[in-house]
Amino acid sequence: QVQLVESGGGLVQTGGSLRLSCAASRSILSTYTMGWYRQAPGKQRELVAHITSGGSTNYADDVKGRFTISRDNAKVYLQMNSLKPEDTAVYYCNGRLKAFGNIVNDYWGQGTQVTVSS
């Protein structure tokens, strides 16, 4: 059973920083596109950033320049700087494998709460 285990959430003031981590197996990290999504109360889950197995990254417009996604052999990370109250949400780690444009496997972590106070 594939497990994605997030850590690093918490309460921070506006302008502060947090670093989220997501632990996964080496086989997942080396072959899957890994992403961070977030879901605020009353809103749909949205993509924050993802990184492909080749290292290409993509960010949502409202986090560009503030958040950085990275990975190593053990974890995928989301460094969040200049946090704003609107960044408050539950953040989820995702591992996705696609073939010929179709999702083959899609795994989610349990989520970690990030709260930014004004």
N, C-alpha and C positions, 0 to 999 in steps of 0.2 A: 504494500500500500504506500503510495507516494504521500509524503508529508512535507508541507511548507510551513515553517514555524517563524512567525514574525516576532520581533522585539524592538524596543526603543521608543515606543510612543510615550506620551505623557502630557503634562501641562506646562506651557511656556508662555511668556509674555510676547506681545507684539514686537516684532523685530528680532526675536530670538531665533535659535537654531535647534534642530533635532536631527538625529541620524537614525533612520530605521534600518533594520537588518532582517533578512529572510534566509533562513538556513534550508538547504535542500541537498539532495544527493548530487554527487559529482556528475552522474550521467544526465541528470535533469539540467543542471547548470551548463553543461557543455553542449547540449543539443537543442534546448528549448529557448524560445524567446521568453524572457522574464520581464514581468511588468509590475508596476504599482498602480492600483486603482484606489479610488476613495468614494465614500458615500456619506453625504451629509444628511441630517434628518430631513425627511420629506422630499429628498431628491434622489435621482437615479444614480447608480454607480457609474463613475466616469474614469477614463484613463488619465493617469497623471504622467507616466513616463514608461517607456519600455526600452529594452536593450536586446538585440538579437544575439545569437550564438557567435556571430562574426564581430560583434562589438558596436554595431550601428545603434544609434539612440534616437529616440523621438520623444518630444515633450508636448504637453498641453500648452496652449498659448499663455495661459495665466500663470504658469510656473517657470517659463523660460527665463533663464538668467538668475533664478533663485534656487532651483532644485537641480541636483545632479544624481543621475543613476549610474551605478557601477557594479561590477561583479568580479569575483575571484573564484577559486576552485571550490569554495565552501559556502559562499553567501552572495546574495545580491543586496545592494545597499541603496538607500535613498537619502542623500544629504539635503536637508531642507534649511535654507537660510532666509533671512528677512521675512519671517513668518507673519502672516496676517490673520485676523479673526476669521476671514472667509476660507482659510485653509483647514478650519476645524472640521473633522470628519473621522470616520473609521477608515483606516488605510489597510488595503488587502494586497498581499503578494499573489502574483499569478504566474503560472508556468504553462506555456502554450506551445503545442507542436502542430504545425500545419504541413500538409502535403497537397500539392497541386491546388493550393488556394483553399483547401478545406481543413477545418479543425479536426485533428485526429485525437489529441488528448488535451485536456484543459483542467488544470489543478489550481485550487485556491487555498490560501491560508485562512486562519480563523479570524484575522483582523486585529488591528491594534489602534486604540483610540489616540487621536491627536487633538488637543484642545489648545487654542491660542486665545489668550485673554487680552482684552483691549485696555 
